[in-house]
């Protein structure tokens, strides 16, 4: 979504967000990334309350900067480790 190096060079968060929607193709990808991050957020909040999965908030922060795929992969790993220790 937003490249961190470009954002450091020119710290215009609104402009960087708007640049993600310059044409129909980039708009589709940007909406997809935002929707995935929102779904991941809902899932992490739900499991924090119902399954006591800890440290999911770290995955949400990583989902904003490196990307949703990084946050999602880390959350799956974190979730697997915590659930496997509960069941053993």
C-alpha positions as CSV (number, residue, x, y, z in Angstrom):
1,X,0.0,0.0,0.0
2,X,2.3,2.8,1.2
3,X,6.0,2.4,0.6
4,X,7.8,3.4,3.8
5,X,11.0,4.8,2.1
6,X,8.9,7.2,0.0
7,X,6.9,8.2,3.1
8,X,10.1,9.0,5.0
9,X,11.4,11.1,2.1
10,X,8.1,13.0,1.9
11,X,6.0,12.6,5.0
12,X,2.6,13.2,3.4
13,X,0.4,10.4,4.7
14,X,-2.8,11.6,3.0
15,X,-0.9,12.1,-0.3
16,X,0.6,8.6,0.0
17,X,-2.8,7.1,0.7
18,X,-4.4,9.0,-2.3
19,X,-1.6,7.8,-4.6
20,X,-2.8,4.2,-4.0
21,X,-6.0,5.1,-5.9
22,X,-4.6,6.7,-9.1
23,X,-6.2,4.2,-11.5
24,X,-8.7,1.4,-11.4
25,X,-6.1,-1.3,-11.1
26,X,-4.2,0.2,-8.2
27,X,-7.6,1.1,-6.6
28,X,-8.7,-2.5,-6.7
29,X,-5.5,-3.7,-5.1
30,X,-5.6,-1.0,-2.5
31,X,-9.2,-1.8,-1.5
32,X,-8.3,-5.5,-1.4
33,X,-5.4,-4.8,1.0
34,X,-7.5,-2.5,3.2
35,X,-10.3,-5.1,3.4
36,X,-7.8,-7.9,4.3
37,X,-6.3,-5.8,7.0
38,X,-9.7,-5.0,8.4
39,X,-10.7,-8.6,8.4
40,X,-7.5,-9.6,10.1
41,X,-8.2,-6.9,12.7
42,X,-11.6,-8.3,13.4
43,X,-10.3,-11.8,13.7
44,X,-7.5,-10.9,16.0
45,X,-9.8,-8.9,18.3
46,X,-12.3,-11.8,18.3
47,X,-9.7,-14.4,19.2
48,X,-8.1,-12.2,21.8
49,X,-11.4,-12.1,23.7
50,X,-12.6,-15.7,23.1
51,X,-9.4,-17.7,22.8
52,X,-7.1,-15.5,24.8
53,X,-4.6,-15.3,21.9
54,X,-2.0,-12.8,23.1
55,X,0.2,-10.3,21.2
56,X,-2.1,-10.1,18.1
57,X,-1.7,-6.3,18.1
58,X,1.9,-6.7,17.0
59,X,0.6,-8.4,13.9
60,X,-1.7,-5.5,13.2
61,X,1.1,-3.0,13.3
62,X,3.2,-5.2,11.0
63,X,0.2,-5.5,8.7
64,X,0.3,-1.7,8.3
65,X,4.0,-1.2,7.5
66,X,5.6,-4.2,5.8
67,X,2.2,-5.5,4.6
68,X,-0.8,-7.5,5.5
69,X,0.8,-10.8,4.3
70,X,3.6,-10.3,7.0
71,X,1.1,-9.6,9.7
72,X,-1.2,-12.5,8.7
73,X,1.7,-15.0,8.5
74,X,3.0,-13.9,11.9
75,X,-0.5,-14.1,13.4
76,X,-1.0,-17.7,12.1
77,X,2.4,-18.7,13.6
78,X,1.6,-17.0,16.9
79,X,-1.9,-18.5,17.0
80,X,-0.6,-22.0,16.2
81,X,2.0,-21.9,18.9
82,X,-0.4,-20.6,21.6
83,X,-3.2,-23.1,20.8
84,X,-0.7,-26.0,20.6
85,X,0.6,-25.2,24.1
86,X,-3.0,-25.0,25.4
87,X,-3.9,-28.4,24.1
88,X,-0.7,-30.2,25.3
